[in-house]
Amino acid sequence: MTIAAAAYPLDWFESWDAYEAKIGAWVAEAARKGGQLLVFPEYGAMELASLGGAEVAADLEAALAHVAGLRGRMETLFARMAAQYEVHILAPSGPVIEGGRRLNRASLFGPDGLIGHQDKAIMTRFEREIWHVDAGQGLTLFDTSLGRIGVAICYDSEFPLLARALAEAGAEILLVPSCTDTVAGYNRVRIGAMARALENQCVAVQAPTVGDALWCPAVDENRGAAALFAPPDGQWPESGVIAQGEADSPGWVIATVDLGRVETSRREGAVLPFEHWSEQSDAIRSVRIARENPGPI
């Protein structure tokens, strides 16, 4: 399977047609290069705040509400793109308002339409303290013609039990759309994605926002690099990096992976963290304290 991870810049649009043209060009390029699974970043949908004008885009509350109001139109566009190019697309995540709750949602589309969605499970401080975005309920395993896919949105990738639950349910690929405003934030997610690939002996795909969008405080600065990761073992690269783009450089990072290697790694790897995961329980049943006795001075 050929996977395309986007390092995606956020742009200002004067019209919906301009947004459609951008998305159409991005999807067409990835499909032309052989991409079968296209991964867009977390909060990539926030560029739609520009369609509300400068005052809306500059106001956190107004921007969130405006983008949430365009959710249906955006999903229709991505469903059409997936059908037109016969690809699977994890669309940019963005705000959804359901039952008075604010959620950060990423939706997966296939050639036949919407497959399902994953809401971010654990909020960052900005999301919970300032933006008041709520935690999603539950995880989704996407069983597709390409393979079994899980999604850990940005901060979620830093929590091992989320990815583990998806891997135990059958996930072979973990998609990690991200949006980070510092190099440290990007590295936290990158390290999380690499660790989840190691622990679960699977493929992890990071797709970040990049560049400045100073007109929207929610996503004003964006740092990162798109990449595909694997466990550094056996048939995979020794670095654990299948492919990685340049830092803060917009564009697709595209690589072909053999998902058969996931099963082989889990069965025949030099180490078997996926199989041996449960052995942690025995080790942590009790914690002893050993104190140093420095003796007389």
Secondary structure by P-SEA (a helix, b strand, c coil): cbbbbbbbbbbbbccaaaaaaaaaaaaaaaaaacccbbbbbccccccccccccccccccaaaaaaaaaaaaaaaaaaaaaaaaaacbbbbcbbbbbbccccccbbbbbbccccccccccccccccccccccbbbbbcbbbbbbccccbbbbbcccccccaaaaaaaaaacccbbbbbbccccaaaaaaaaaaaaaaaaaacbbbbbbbbbccccccccccbbbbccccccccccccccccccccccccccccccccccaaaaaaaacccccccccccccccccccbbbbbbbccccc
